[in-house]
Amino acid sequence: MQVRIAIHGAAGRMGQRLIACAAADPELQLVAAIESPNCPQLGQDSGLVAGVGANDVPLTADWSGSCDVVIDFSSPAGAKAALEACLMRSCRLVMATTGLSPEFLEELQTAAHQIPILTAPNMSTSVNLAIHLSQIAARVMRQAGVETDVEIIERHHRQKHDAPSGTALRFGEVIAQELKLTEAVHGRHGMIGPRPMNEIGYHAVRTGDDAGQHLIVFGMLGETLEVRVAASNRDGYARGALAAAKYLCNCGPGMYSMNDLLGF
């Protein structure tokens, strides 16, 4: 049986790759391609917009259809509309939009008592594996009593709105938990003095059409460990989100993450 998916933010860069990757997956059926009411491409065939040929699923602002899972790759404002629509229809939700406020994240937690929700700052399998490996590295260093400086450098395309990326913040969150780091510094400038031991440094680079890179630097005395993950296009994010949609079809109400899907 095919999983019927609706994609919210379907005309965006990620939405188009979701449509393209879903078209190549026999286990999935695209039933709705949803966009904001002011999207100039409303009414156009979503497959043609995505560059994969006509699929007879038009871009629409209408949430009235039926589906098994909604995948949201829109905006913080659009994410709220997607959550409301899913609650109204008791539909599963893959929340892949980044830059979400703490207040909205609390709304997601509350909504998860009613519907299955999977949310992650990054849907890529390799990125989530890199986060897991960074967490293990930090844990081993703490247990071994190794002092290490942690710097996180992320690079994305010039159109990205939030900085640092939600993925960079997630790397920092799991590392800080393991190493008991309490301060975050976002870039450095001027006579800042020696580096404190209790901080993580974040550095955001915005350039060209970069699909996303993250470099985690563990700096010790006499040696350095680096964990690097890079995307050459957006398909890894899209395939991860589609895998999340399939995973949710076997889940009851609750809040899930990519760690659940990957078995970490």
Buried (B, 14 or more C-beta within 10 A) or exposed (E): EEBBBBBBBBBBBBBBBBBBBBBEBEEBBBBBBBBBEEBEBBEBBBBBBBEBEEBEBBBBEEBEEEBBBBBBBBBBEBBBBBBEBBBEBEBBBBBBBBBBEEEBEEBBEEBBEEBBBBBBBBBBBEBBBBBBEBBBBBBEBBEEEBEBBBBBBBBBBEEBEBBBBBBBBBBBBBBBEBBEBEEBBEEEEEEEEEEEEEBBBBBBEEEEEBBBBBBBBBBEEEEEBEBEBBBEEBBBBBBBBBBBBBBBBEBEEBBBBBEBBBEE
